[in-house]
Amino acid sequence: MLGALALLLLVLCTLKSRWHREKPIKTSLGRKDLEDDGTRSWDEEGERFLSAHYPNWKQLEHTIMVPDIIQGGEPLTYARNENEESKVFDLLKKFGNETKQPMFVVHAHSFCELVSYHKTGIVDREKTKWIQGEHDFVIIHRQYGLIFLEVKSREKTKEVFKQAEKQIEKAKRSVENYLKKRFGKSKERNEALYTFPGFVVMPNCPRPKQSASHENGIFKEDCNVDSFKVWWEKVIAKPEKPQFESKVYEELVKKYVLFICSAPALNQQIDKTHDKIVKVLTPNQLKSWYKTLPEQWISGPAGSGKTVLLIEKVKQIAEDITVGEHQQERILVLCCSVPLSIHLNNEISDWFNSEFPSKTCPVHVKTYDSFINEIEKESVTVRRGQKNLFLRRRLEVETKLIERLPEEFEHRYEHIFVDEGQDMFLDKWPVFLKKLHRTPVASRRYYFWIMYDSNQHLQRKEINRSFLDKITRNTSQLTEVLRNTKNIFSLTNKYYKGIYEGEISLGHQIIGLEVKYDNQLSKKNLLELVDHHVKKLRESNVEHKDIAVLVRSKRIRDNCIKHLKKEKYNLRCVTVENRLREKENAIALDTIKEFKGLESKVVILCDPQYKPNNADTTREFLYTAVSRCFCYLIIISTNDGCKRIETASIHDDESVLRENREYSSEDFES
């Protein structure tokens, strides 16, 4: 689930050009072909994103709130006027829906714009400076254009009204500069520059008696829907006002709507963040991102961006802790898989060390089993041996830890995140983790996020699936897949088991390469087939690091790695754990289980099980394996296997049970 954002994931390459030039971006959406490096036009991808998630946005006929949930001030601190902003949010939403206003309402949009100016007294000496700030609300109206609203919670206008007006002026300068870059000295830009009103909204303040100096104010008397309608008709909906220029409207929608959907640059302009990753979140992801509820259970199919959402939220909180006044706070990130834990740690620590090289990272990434060993030092060590014994020992440790009082734990955490939560066993682990989760203090949010996919139970039994089913009703759902191409998604979707048909969808239109079915497998030619496909990929300049070869057992994995290194093949293959630790350019050759939670440009799926003892288990293995790929999928099996996998004909069948292939050492030696 790693780069996949259910997200439209947009990775901006280094941008030194200004906004009025074509803007290249890189995306981790499914690749069209092996030569596709993901470079796209920002304008084209932006329009595609808007059309996919906000149909008819160019000819809008109703009100859309972005995000469709009130953003809770700072990520960790409850803002003083949060309640007032919530009132204004509800007012605008209700007013827009009742009167069918064709407008986007964007809340809490940060801006950072490099503007040019002439220094007083110096001829032809142009200077530049950054202007930064945040809009409380920006309305992009199809008829009336751009409207800024700044919210103040005070009961009197003294001082705060002037402050809000200054903030509006900064906002206007920012958008003027933006349009100057986009349109130059055009008629559209010149007409637009003088049509952007700004208003100070004070829901708790009665209208002052000397109202002439506050004519751009919206006061307590105006802050119910009926009164606001009157104010709107009087101030905004002037009949003589021509419809807003289409080009400018569309450009402003891209600027404000796309950037409020972006993380983690927090909506700063590309000029300032040209070397950072900007991810454009789908409406469902945006809702999870901005929810003020600190505890969230977030589910979604493979490739919907759960892991990336987790990573970006952890980064946001870590930055707030590092530069703020609460540097004693700590973040715990847990998962069951060792390779996934290495990936998470690499992503977070590499980012943190580049941003704060002299600081100590507040994030602690661990596997769940190493963590409970660390907490319960005197217990029988939880080791992987016989599976039932391993799970029983873990359960004993959890039961013992749950009996403790929270204050008995040496280390507790303000923020706890769990990835691939479906891999956890039974239902004691959330209780245990909540013992370690500190009680929030006044004005601070302490996050508790669990990410999971009910279609990837590769390690646990039915009892764990039933536990997740119980909490599904309280879960935030991600439904769009952006990792896979259309061809790969059509296969993945055959193995997805949802509550209703059409529960998940593809979030883009990239068809991609056809899935390659190699039906020439026999018991003694697996290595030759892998070698053949890798050499063909190398002819297309595919790097080793972009290839993952997935097999069904560790014994097969170890034999393949051993023999593919020999002179006959001379392929550099390592386990995914070693590749992530060493960060080397080598083929990842591992089991489906070990590669779970990760992704690859090319996946070679070798002889997967397709004749099941248990159809559900086999379905989930194939679903997990196929969904790892975002460009080119190669499936090596027998003729019967390829047909069954392609058509998802894996139901329990007494006539085909246990014909699954087992390999001996002699098969590899031969």
DRENMAR-260303 format. One record per residue: x, y, z of N, C-alpha, C in turn. Coordinates in steps of 0.001 Angstrom, whole numbers, plus 500000, padded with zeros to 6 digits. Example, Ala and Ser with C-alpha at 12.3 -4.5 7.8 and 13.67 -1.06 7.14 Angstrom:
BEGIN
513190494310507800512300495500507800513200496700507800512850497750507080513670498940507140512900500030507870
//
This chain:
BEGIN
500838498807500000500000500000500000500858501223500000502072501081499782502989502154500010502885503281499052503158503512498118503095504771497430501765504998496970500831504244497183499596504244496441498621505264496806498477505995497217497585506884497837496181506574497522495378506303497867493997506244497402493696507595497042494604508028497235495250509216496878495408509141495455495352510405494905496159510600493716497509511027494255498507510172494135499811510533494705500611511272493652500943512568493951501715513369493009503067513696493618504133513174493050505456513464493571506086514526492685506200515737493206506687516840492394508188516727492206508631516695490969510066516717490731510572518144490914511883518325490872512455519633491160511903520670490197511289521696490759510643522720489942511360524042490148512027524503489141512635525818489225511877526787488323510974526231487535510164527093486690509080527748487520508542528843487025507463529520487730506124528947487299505074529406487986503757528820487772503204529065486381503697530096485678503107530371484373503667529443483301504650528589483644505177527613482702504578526244482997504729525326482028504230523965482223504941523329483406504219522674484283504795522154485519504883520639485465506103520054485378506208518598485391506035518055486795505397516912486899505273516242488196505596514782487995505836514092489094505955512643489036504868512048489902504328510932489434503205510319490130503483508847490355503004508294491451503126506852491664501833506141491302501021506787490493499889506082489888500428504974489000499560504040488619499994502977487732500694503523486501501764502860486091502535503292484927501927502745483635502012503547482580501448503145481294502244502013480658503586502070480803504457501043480238505783501072480983506720500229480586507985500113481310508859501352481170508662502122480096509453503341479914508865504528480670507648504391481124506954505489481810507574505707483192508174506899483393508774507202484701507829507995485591506591508171485127505600508851485956505505510340485732506320510898484816506267512336484582504947512707483914504285513700484464502991514145483955502948515674483948501966516215483297501686517648483354500807517916484565501218518882485386500417519236486571499012519666486162498921520466485099497608520946484671496713519789484236497273518877483443496471517747482967496052516839484114496995516523485005496662515660486141495699516358487096495883517678487245494975518438488098493555518409487569493407518620486269492069518575485664491471517175485770492313516153485575491820514784485684491328514493487100492098514943488100491719514727489493490400515426489808490276516675489387489053517428489663487851516799488963488029516386487712486919515783486973486502514447487578487481513707488123487170512404488715486409512539490022486775513546490828486203513644492172485139514734492303485152515696491389484157516769491418483606516957490002482786516004489536482246516091488173481545517434487940481639517928486731481018519200486337481574520391487115482829520281487573483403521384488348483543522657487521483645522520486216483775523714485376482447524452485246481346523719485314480009524327485262479254523940486533479779524336487644479259523921488939477827524420489152476988523554489753475595523923490006475194523753491470476145523424492335475833523234493752477066523590494579476935523494495887478029523859496791478827522626497202480147522755497150481047521680497575481987522226498643481982521597499809482893521964500885484169521135500745485321521793500819486605521109500687487517521525501838487808520625502776487262519275502881485826519305503387485153518176503267483749518104503680483635517830505178484525518406505916484542518258507371485346519431507899484970519957509052485688521099509593487082520661510012488097521368509546489462521042509930489724521541511342490331520688512149490513521008513558491715521852513868491807523046513342492898523936513701494239523304513400495192523435514324496481522788514190496302521277514360497250520473513853497072519027513942496981518503515368497622519196516323497659518692517695497006519611518707496901520887518385496411521863519355495023522336518966494120522359519913492777522877519664492856524402519584492468524949518452492554526394518253491494527122519070491805528380519403490901529136520269489572529434519587489614529692518282488365530033517592487834528874516749488213527644517139487781526468516394486264526350516353485618526629517457484165526514517531483495527522516612484060528731516550483488529764515682483653529384514208484816528839513854485014528401512473484042527273512127483764526432513089482796525358512870481402525927512593481031526981513318479734527632513088479665528210511677480742528869511261480760529471509922480744528376508858481472527305509092481476526166508169480048525646507970479346525403509067477967524899508991477044525907508309477262527194508592476445528246507981476614528250506469477862528223505994478124528264504556477600527005503866477755525872504522477289524617503930475765524610503799475084525009504855473618525014504830473098526062503849473691527253503872473288528309502948473496527867501504474666527304501215474972526871499856474030525802499361473712524846500225472822523755499822471385524226499627470927525114500501469543525592500397469337526474499171470326527270498836470186528214497717470868527728496443471451526512496518472121525911495353473172526851494749474035527360495597475108528232495130476183527405494416476558527788493190477611527061492474478989527502492967479430526922494073480689527395494657481423526278495391482753526380495357483611525608496242483870526454497475483795525839498654484159526519499897485348525770500486486507526413500475487744525796500954488062526348502332488317525443503268488572525840504657490039525622505013490627526593505741491986526479506299493021526229505216493094527114504245494052527006503151495292527835503467496429527170503630497686527882503868498247528369502542498904529521502568499535530015501350500929530529501664501772530447500650503139530934500770503566531317499362503666532592499086503872533067497721505084533988497665505931533767496668507073534644496435506614535784495535506573537017496078506043538150495324507160539129494997506969539844493904507942540853493466507448542239493838508388543139494143508031544522494430509244545400494148508994546716493952510086547666493739510402548371495041511675548367495398512084549014496636511995550524496467511385551184497430511168552628497374512492553371497223512524554290496242513694555144496072514778554552495204514620553336494785515644552714493952515013552364492614515504552982491557514928552799490231515328551426489678514339550770489098514562549476488445515229548439489350514993548521490621515539547526491548514391546658492056514161545549491390513056544680491791513507543729492895512701543633493922512987542740495036511899541663495112512206540609495821511199539578496081511140539282497571509981538862498014509839538444499406508704537433499499508747536650500571507699535673500813506583536302501628505349536044501209504214536374502074503513535058502408503238534881503682502673533627504160501455533887505026500598532903505114499425533032505969498466531884505745497265532041506273496226531023506106494881531701505930494141531244504924492768531705504743491865530846505625490994531483506403490013530683507144489038530027506170488481530841505266487602530308504223487869531049502923487927530281501838488005530852500495486832530294499706486019531180499149484903530770498288485312531024496843485236529982496007485442530151494566484078529938493923483425531034493592482040531004493099482047531107491577481266530252490928481249530254489459480748531573488905479813532226489587479246533492489113480021534696489627480371534682490924480880535899491559482372535878491867483057534783491543484501534766491693484989534410493082486099535025493463486800534672494696486361535566495848486058534954497003485630535696498194486410535149499386487075536042500132487834535644501318487034535936502582487039534990503514486397535189504812487406534885505916487627535858506810488482535649507980487606535646509225487730534612510049486859534430511212487583534864512485486876535641513314487394536056514617486356535725515687486841535234516830485921534760517869485558535829518893486198536994518850485983538017519881484560538571519846484186539186520980482865539809521079482914541299520766484129541815520541484301543214520154485286543290518997485145544362518201485981544487517006487371545021517297487591545553518463488850546203518810490050545324518437490962545897517668492221545294517238492032544135516259491191543168516594491122541960515779490554542231514387489689543224514270489103543519512966490190543997512005491052544886512484492153545385511661493122544253511308493374543383512273494262542250512012493706541365510899492411541126510952491775540294509931491844540962508561491661542276508529491748542999507256493148542891506654494161542962507511495536542815507016495760541415506443495179540435507099495304539061506601494632538916505237493492539568505069492799539529503777493639540197502697494296541297503036495152541982502064496311541088501632496899540367502575497962539422502230497432538344501289496215537878501563495606536857500716495398537381499301494962538638499201494751539232497878496064539363497117497120539785497818498419539922497169498915538571496672498647537555497461499060536209497070498384535783495772497079535969495682496363535528494488496668536432493297496896537724493538497304538618492455498619538144491844499547537791492706500843537329492229500713536019491459499852535152491950499615533865491290499057534079489882498052534941489766497441535186488458498401535899487515499247536721488075500256537400487259501182536372486613501566535360487391502425534306486862501698533468485815500428533219486046499680532339485157499230533012483876498825534289483965498231534958482806499055536123482271500087536546483012500836537716482575499958538954482595500195539869481691499394541099481636498236540911480660497354539996480990496233539696480110494982540422480576493987540462479709492708541085480037492042540335481191492104538980481135491467538179482182492051538498483551493375538601483595494031538865484870493707540258485371493755541254484491493499542635484912492077542811485432491098542169484774489717542265485240489538541554486578490254540443486746490079539647487958490650540324489188491721541076489019492438541626490171491590542574491013490545543133490445489762544124491185488398543588491620488252542278491589486926541729491894486912540793493091487971540780493883488042539828494990487739540503496318486519540410496801486209541012498103486653540111499248486862540731500398487194539980501597486361540492502758485960539604503656485083539995504765485578539375506070485389540133507146485719539663508484484437539125509120484460537853509529483277537218510108483464537121511623482523537733512374482599537731513842481275537225514410481109535903514526479823535323514946479391535701516357480326536141517207479986536479518600479860537977518841480109538762517806480151540221517973478926540882517329478125541633518106477013542387517506477561543451516551476751543831515574477193544844514622477448546168515352478634546767515168478946548037515849478017549156515391477781550111516293476925551251515945477558552074514834478862552282514929479575552995513869479965551974512799478990551551512027479216550423511122479892550815509813480034552118509547480647552546508287482074552025508159482809552028509274484199551564509238484298550041509271483142549394509373483128547929509405482200547385508323482147548070507193481206547670506149481555546308505538482802545899505678483169544567505178483137543523506293482255543744507277482107542803508383480825541995508277480883540767508750479711539898508877479588539595510366478511540054510990478430540028512446477382539027512940477205539018514228476342538042514895474949538009514273474423539203513933473067539289513376472964538608512009474102538465511319474096537892509968474342536385509962474638535812511123475163534443511166474108533371511413472920533560510869471976532449510716471600532417509242471085531317508779470915531125507340470023532187506715468898532522507338467981533507506758468631534879506661469301535307507729469960536617507718471119536637506731471827535510506630472965535454505715472492535540504265471320534967503979470757535091502629470529536557502280469997537319503239469753538752503021471074539468502784472054539177503637473376539813503475473966539479502110473864538227501693474430537774500419473790538512499242472472538626499251471773539303498163472163540774498095472374541361499237472695542784499296474137543080498885475062542238499306476487542548499145477143541800497989476793540543497798477502539714496817476742539598495501475465539254495568474696538906494369474157540135493656475046540978493220474622542190492519474295541850491074473099542230490610472662541824489268473543542366488150474183543516488385475001544103487320476362543428487170476671542538488089477987541910488078478037540813487016478964540874486051479040539848485004479575538530485568479284537438484850479788536138485308481301536131485280481868535491486275483318535429486427483950534735485226485062535255484758485766534711483600486119533231483809485763532386482833485942530934482970487389530537483210488309531143482449489721530771482590490225531028483998489852532174484537490315532537485874489664531631486917488371531381486755487661530492487682488333529120487737488597528535486574489192527199486536490588527195487149491341528249486899492688528334487467492644528444488982491683529189489497491572529359490947491079528081491625490226527322490951489811526032491508491024525114491637491860525093490598493077524274490670493966524729491818494122526039491936495002526565492984494504526196494373493248526466494659492756526320496029492284524905496351491512524294495461490971522968495772492073521916495749492943521947494721494007520955494664494977521093495822495279522336496206496281522506497254495739522241498649494455522406498862493921522021500176493899520500500282493901519806499132493929518345499137495343517792499249496343518660499374497717518178499338498324518072500716499211517090500860499984516872502085501321516296501634502434516491502351502502517147503642502969518586503566503124519132502360503626520498502275502639521495502846501456520990503218500432521820503853500101523038503014499954522763501712499396523741500779500320524898500439501606524805500789502521525865500391502710525821498882503105526949498328503289527004496892504504526200496462504486525742495227505563524908494720506892525655494735506888526969494544508138527724494586508905527437495874508202527256496957508837527061498259509103525586498526508325524695497940508427523274498280508725522436497044509500523004496122509699522313494854510408520976494991511156520781496073511878519531496230511214518606497236509961518895497589509247518050498542508166517247497831507686516239498503506595515433497962505274516102498292504441516266497294503090516773497517502117515688497092501245515294497972500304514230497688498898514801497669498173514539496612496818515052496495495857513973496969495132514272498035494283513281498686492890513256498077492338512060497983490956511927497546490040512483498637488771512778498316487865513309499345487774512432500595487753511103500433487688510225501606488947510321502452490102510373501797491351510506502545491416511860503244490969512876502547490989514221503121490137514270504384489017513568504347488131513539505513488827512877506701489521511754506450490263511089507525491394511972508032492062512665507116493196513519507476492773514636508427491623515236508156491206516413508919490251516109510070489840514855510208488930514534511310489549514933512644488744515561513481489255515982514784489220514854515805488569513730515463488560512595516386489958511982516422490615511975517558491978511435517608492041509937517308490967509181517658490986507741517381490259507458516074490961506773515162490353506389513894490782504981513515489826504202513026490093502925512373489821503161510893490839503015510071490740503358508652490979502103507824489985501727507026490117500535506188490079500934504721490594500056503892490570500306502460491256499176501731490995499038500432491630497980499655493114498245499469493824497243499009495240497413498701495396498505497649496337499407497880496575500477496915495741501705497120495007501792498232494165502965498473494856504021499328496105503776499715496881504821500368496849504835501875496529503715502506496468503693503971497840503948504580498850503241504072500193503393504638500743504786504393500523505318503211501034506656502920500327507694503777499023507517503978498280508423504847498857508379506260499163507180506728499766507023508055501118507726508121501970507486507128503309508087507134503228509604507148502352510170506319502274511629506241501703512225507523500763511520508163500232512016509437501310511976510514502089510906510532503188510799511498504203511916511273504524512202510019505463513296509722504916514631510215503636514859509952503021516122510368503106516292511882502786515237512618502822515310514080504261515441514571505186514688513958506594514748514369507164516149514181506789516807513085507267518176512861506699519125513907505410518967514213504776519815515223505466519641516577505789518405516924506467518138518198507863518750518205508588518586517110509993518992517055510170520498517111509298521237516442509468522696516394508619523411517435507782522658518162506863523282519114507325523200520552506360523325521441506656523387522870506450522049523577506172520992522823505855519704523452506846518638522993508124518928523107509146518043522559509324516754523355508641516634524480508697515390525249507745514336524690506842514719523787505876513767523241506559512749522333505970511544522291506549510470521488505466509806520638505904509271519504505005508614518555505450507163518402504509506234518516504783504812518327504100504341517049504867503700516160504326503135514922504591501634514943503528500836514834503634499383514934503092498694513686503687497554513357503133496643512357503660495257512693503164494228512031503623492866512319504813492455511464504899492989510260505906492555509292507235493276509496508330492512509534509659493121509657509996493978508432509818493475507187510118494339506035509304495631506023508018495549506359507205496766506380507705497726507448508120497204508596508638498088509649509909498795509189510744498103508418511967498731507889511600499827506903510633499530506040510189500552505077509645501785505793508782501579506770508212502706507512509313503517508186510256502824508797511347503521509474512209504290508481512497503688507317513284504384506290512594505665505842511290505554505541510545506712505050510538507847506069510294507503507328510151508533508363511505509080508793512474508201509036513778508671509522514544509431508449514458508995507178515132509735506101514570511147505990513250511244506055512624512578506012513057513414507209512980512843508412513282513610509624514735514072509631515663513199509267517079513563509296517418514646508286516684514683507173516932515747506190516322517071506628515197517009507344514531518231507787515115518769509091515480517871510009515945518285511346517215517503511703518321517767511002519529516943511172520110516931512578519866517961513356520464518027514694519485517647515804518293517197515427517256516888516417517102515372516601516497514996517720516186513588517983514770513289517509514637512273516688513324511944516117512394511398517201511171511929517297510223511449518317509462510196517905509770509651516708509018508509516180509770507207516455509054506215516971509631504899517263508861503859516453509526503255515460508899502254514596509354500870515044508399499984515310508728498652515816507750497624515254508213496367515203507240495300514973506507495065516291505291494589516190504485494408517399505131493412518361505686492326517819506255491298518688507527491775519379508376492508518678509571493043519340509175494053520407508066494747520162507624495761521121507123495127522417506317494067522315505817493477523562506929492736524302507936492237523581509113491686524266509843492772525038509920493936524431510600495071525060509852495532526310508514495529526236507705495963527378507757494936528508507593493661528154507547492597529165508884491855529166509881492461529756511247491941529684511398490586530366510588490308531390510766489083532160509907487931531644509122488186530622508247487123530124509043486144529270508406485018528958509000484106527991509055484836526659510226484891526064510386485648524825509463485101523745508806485998523068507906485598521987508743485396520735508941484160520359509753483860519179508911483093518167509313483205516908508629482447515871509203481035515817508376480080516114508756478682516001507536477972515477507003477089516278505726476503515906504655477584516017503841477707514987502917478835514909501966478894516101501368477775516471500404477786517574501059478165518891502290477663519116503013477999520337503344479484520358503759479981519219504095481405519104502886482280519442501733481966518877500540482769519126500066482641520570500206481442521131499784481251522515500650482075523466501947482096523206502841482881524050502525484367523944502280484796522730501951486216522555500682486563523327499678485703523248498414485937523940498620485981525453499489485122525962499788485125527396500410486451527825501330486941527010501993488212527327500988489351527298500134489383526266499123490440526167498189490418527372497750489219527755496838489095528898497489489618530171498746489294530351499472489746531540499625491265531540499926491829530371500138493276530284498844494053530484497743493506530012496453494190530145496071494363531611496512493452532450496172493511533873496889494636534610497914495192533997498644496280534650497857497585534589498145498461535520497616499820535464498462500624534487497875501608533797498645502395532831499930502986533403499854503488534649501029504153535224502157503176535551501886501868535488502933500885535772503891500704534601503500501170533421504372501025532261505457502098532283506683501669532013507813502598532041507695503634530934507289503189529751507182504093528608505745504101528089505200505293527960503889505458527336504032506460526199503031506473525310503140507265524085501920508164523924502191509371523431501097510307523167500346509926521891501056509343520926500457509040519624500835507618519227499836506826518846500070505428518465499412505158517113500184504571516197499702504220514864500002502745514604499041502043514012499224500635513648498927500481512163499867499893511419499640499605510003499398498111509825498585497762508822498212496368508559497633495724509823496666496403510423496082495945511676495412494587511588495049494145510372494405492834510248495377491699510576496680491991510598497657490956510929497756490699512431497209491591513246497228491379514690496286490222515042496510489598516176495787488369516502494789488600517633493569488101517420492489488215518402492165489676518709491652489938519928491125491276520194491721491937521434492822491396521965493403491983523176494369493126522869494957493123521683496006494104521398495528495554521449494282495894520988493877497300521122493749497724522585493276496792523429493135497099524858494504497363525464495457496520525115496826496673525609497434497999525147497278498314523864497871499547523338497248500791523959495965500721524258495322501889524872495821502129526296496327501085526939496957501268528253498226502117528125498859502014526960500103502750526724499868504125526113498618504406525759498279505673525109497944506704526180498701507767526232498498508771527281497141509458527131496570509818528253495322510581528253495617511997527788494896512494526787495181513842526279495042514907527360495944515864527316495835517016528209494955518057527531494567519070528276493710520127527720494386520753526511493612520958525481493999521648524243494919520828523336495210519549523670496070518727522812495321517484522319495591517106521064495051515871520508496134514800520566495798513622521042496711512491521029496114511421520116496796511114519023496227510266517978496384508776518268495359508015517833495354506554517917494725506061516617495566505696515642495089505315514312495416503851514026494438503125513497494627501740513067494257501651511586495188501185510752494929501008509325494810499504509048493802499104508262493668497670507988492893497424506698493024496198506199492324495743505001491776494353505289490468494227505322489834492946505663490030491880504598490675492215503489490911491228502436492325490656502466493096490974503492494486490502503518494821489779504822493981488810505225494264488014506427495179486850506042496457487118505908497358486053505470497913485228506621497842485749507840498516485070508939497574484645510058496321485064510011495442484812511141494222483999510730493497483523511715492364482655511445491053483425511462489956482678511289488631483288511206488293484146512412488811483779513582488455484507514800488907485961514717490052486207514043490529487579513901489682488347512901489247487657511839488396488303510844487081488756511471486534487939512375485266488305513004485434489517513910486610489655514531486861490827515371486842492101514523487510492072513365487522493249512502486136493548511955485363492513511673484003492733511179483156493501512190483415493294513474482641493966514520482871495471514521484101495884514213484409497318514312484254498046512974483848497317511920483743497927510601482773499102510576481706499013511347480690500078511311481247501418511797482304501403512587482896502639513105484149503040512340484305502506511152485532502683510389485383503752509317486469504503509096486542505394507935486960504550506740486218504672505634486453503811504482487161504566503366488241503983502852488866504445501617488447503471500525488028503977499391487452503088498377488130503176497014489013504138496811489635504307495497491032503714495460491302502937494418492621502344494210493352503147493147494563503608493478495349504341492495496694503706492211497059502680492934498346502025492685498323501265491365497315500441491161497293499526490024496851500213488744497327499695487618496767500108486339495383499476486188494678499895485153493332499358484931493376497851484679494384497392483916494492495961483626494770495144484883495622495654485753495923494930486993494736495000487947494102496166488023492954496322488923491813495385488541491611495174487247490518494296486820490736492872487323492001492463487471492287491145488039492180491183489562492766492200490172492704492337491633491260492356492121490418493068491400489027493253491816488251491934491844488701490959491040488042489646491046488247488926492377489317489294493073489643488624494338489246489454495554488744490650495323488322491503496439486937491077496906486782490926498199485500490517498768484947491669499591483942492347499051483352493484499742481956493179500244481362494186500853479998494035501371478995494110500226479296494943499225478385495077498096479197495235496819478579494948495680479256495015494391479621496466494065480793496654493504481229498000493148481688498825494329482040498160495431482442498865496651483723499662496444484646499135495626485891499846495349485951500200493872486750501210493554486858501661492167488288502095491889488596502227490613489906502714490190489849504225490080490866504893490606490836506353490667491509507058489518491786506355488435492411506996487272492044506201486025492557506613484867492193505965483605493398505344482901494478505080483623495672504498483007495444503004482790495383502588481528495095501188481206496300500310481505497478500735481069498700500003481377498912498777480513499971498034480832500326496837480083499395495680480446499191494798479477498412493592479745499144492721480765498382492044481605498985491065482512499552489930481664500813489569481934501479488507481178501281487172481885500659486210481201500478484867481745501452483921481036502433483418481774503385482446481236502963481065481730502402480260480819501830478964481209502765477792480932504070478059480851505040477019480492505660476325481700505144476560482890505776476038484102505708474515484186506860473936484499506925472529484887507643472471486225507846471284486737508432471186488075509911471552488085510563471574486923512009471760486902512474473007486148511556473882485716512015475025484916511690476382485528511366476436486809511003477711487435512131478729487318513368478312487609514496479248487563514720479772486150514601478890485155514801479322483765513763480368483361512522480177483794511473481132483439511694482478484124512079482461485394512382483718486091513533484425485398514595483684485095515767484264484424515379484870483078514549484160482325514107484654481012513376485992481137512452486092482077511666487322482212512512488484482737513428488200483647514291489274484163515175489823483051515745488938482235516615489406481145515825490227480120514581489839479852513730490639478951513458492019479553513248492066480850513014493349481522514255494222481477515428493614481654516667494392481610516891494972480219516449494264479181516544494795477816515706496058477657514662496188478482513824497396478483514289498403479526515523498211480028516148499141480990515413499214482325514759498131482712514138498080484035515219497764485060515321498579486098516318498374487145515956497168488008516994496530488560516752495402489462515869495804490634516080497008491150515320497461492322513840497644492018513467497648490739512063497793490354511385496451490095512074495357490432511536494016490179511369493272491501510213492655491676509974491778492824509512490423492304510167489365492751509779487995492410509159487382493658507902486988493566507175486492494735506894484997494597507244484253495643507013482810495683506157482491496900505797481204497054504813480915498098505384480415499417506687480108499488507247479642500764508686480106500911509156480136502148510535480561502416511534479533501897511161478278501895512070477260501372512301477453499880511227477723499141511372478003497707512185479277497519511897480295498323512641481561498240514139481337498407514514480629499464515938480444499761516639479655498665515967478647498124516557477881497026516709478728495767515705479540495467515778480410494284516926481407494407517041482064495552518119483042495755519476482364495606519615481182496202520889480450496163521293480113494731520362479607493936520714479116492612520732480209491548519941481255491714519961482339490723521241483159490795521979483038491905523261483739492023524375483032491245524154481772490906525196480992490251525489481529488855526631481106488341527129481639487067526141481437485925525373480366485983524423480076484906523422481211484728522999481824485848521994482891485789522597484256486128523432484276487150524120485505487568523144486649487859522100486337488628521124487357489013521331487730490477521346489022490753521510489509492122520134489564492774519812488550493566518519488483494253518744488456495760517941489201496487518022489228497950516603489214498506516486488908499786515174489019500418514771490483500470513489490733500570513031492122500613513550492816501871513692492064502966514233492656504191515650493163503966516487492350503313517868492770503052517928493938502081517037493924501078517067495036500122516694496347500798515726496309501685515315497525502384516379497987503372517021497051504059518056497440505028519261498060504331519700497417503250520919497865502569520648498928501510519377499097501139518983500054500103519784499834498819519871498567498401520686498241497236519826497968496005520478498063494848519806497832493577519847496339493262518934495595493870518868494151493674517417493727493538517211492578492920515864492031492791515398491538494158514195491914494543513611491388495778512945490059495459513435488992496073512850487671495869512389487170497227511076487061497393510567486732498719509175486132498621508627485805499778507278485242499826506239486357499732505034485965499400503932486932499346503726487560500714503816486751501769503632487271503126504651488349503456505913488085503133506970489033503487506857490333502689506293490257501488506185491452500639504891492219500894504077491707501776502792492337502082503003493751502621502218494704502127502359496092502549503304496892501684504003496224500762504968496888499891504444496888498457505223497469497534504800497522496138506016497492495236505795497203493951506886497166492990506370497529491608507263498114490805506900498450489427506589497181488638507443496169488792507233494877488132507137493795489198506135492945489087505999491790489974505955490533489112506851489581489427506820488257488797506281487292489847505079486842489652504404485967490616504624484521490186505389483775490984505839482446490589505000481342491216504308480619490393503574479424490799502762479624492071501867480613492085501064480820493296500061479689493486499671479468494724498654478445495005497332478876494395496699477987493656495410478319493045494389477198493202494814476053493774493898474946494047493790474822495557492795475449496130492822475699497573492307474568498446492895474480499654492241473767500748491143474653501312491390475953501270490415476926501760490347478063500750489198478221500104489081479199499023489326480618499509488864480951500721489057482304501244490531482630501420491279481691501993492709481920502206493433482085500879493144481216499916493781481307498605493415482613497914492148482994498009491713484260497409492508485425497976492702485449499292493401486568499915494884486582499554495494485401499402496887485354498960497027485929497553496147485521496648496222486019495275495903487510495209494910487944495980494565489372496047495767490191496509496431489720497557497586490439498096498727490460497090499006489322496468500128489230495535499930490114494308498774490004493681498507490748492444498490492252492697497982492663493842497816494097494119499118494797494478500242494060494575501537494702494864502059495501493679501542495264492481502163495755491248501512497036490745502350498008490288501775499229489726502157499470488265502762498465487597503058498647486172502876497353485378503717496356485626503737495160484781503719493918485659502684493100485485502504491885486277502718490664485393503626489778485831503905488523485131503524487377486062502695486461485579502269485315486386502785484042485730503610483297486470504177482041485980503427480885486633502797480059485809502066478907486338501891477892485215501135476850485473500794475882484435499680476459483567499357475745482513498255476189481659496954476257482451496698475227483260495494475209484094495546476336485122496720476537485718496863477584486734496606478964486177497157479262485011496952480584484405495481480830484111494793479798483608493367479957483305492568480220484574492866479454485630492112479612486872492388480962487535493643481388487521493985482673488143493350483822487368493393483758486046492831484833485220491329484962485403490654483836485598489190483862485726488725483800487177489682483779488113489371483690489553488554482443489868488856481338489174488152480068489419488913479277490480488814479738491722489605479118492791488716478552493887487441478314493579486522477795494587486964476400495024486546476001496226486877474670496731486342473609495769487187472682495400486802471657494431487515470358494811486749469359495222487342468114495715488249467462494675487956467676493402488725467005492359490107467611492161490331468823492681491629469457492447492361469798493739491783469473494888492440469812496148493802469138496253494749469891496771496083469423497094496848468809495931496714469402494773497621469055493689498732470103493637498749470982494658499709472080494647501144471559494647501961472239493862503317471810493597504232472001494800505020470997495136506067471137496136507402470875495441508408471670495775509704471564495115510716470918496050511568470077495502512674469501496260513960470208495850515021470012496606516309470621496272516784470147494904516472468897494566516901468359493275516282469123492112515058469607492306514408470377491238515215471622490902515782472266491914516570473474491678517959473121491148518544472040491670519868471632491214519847471260489742518730470664489303518662470191487922518587471337486937
//
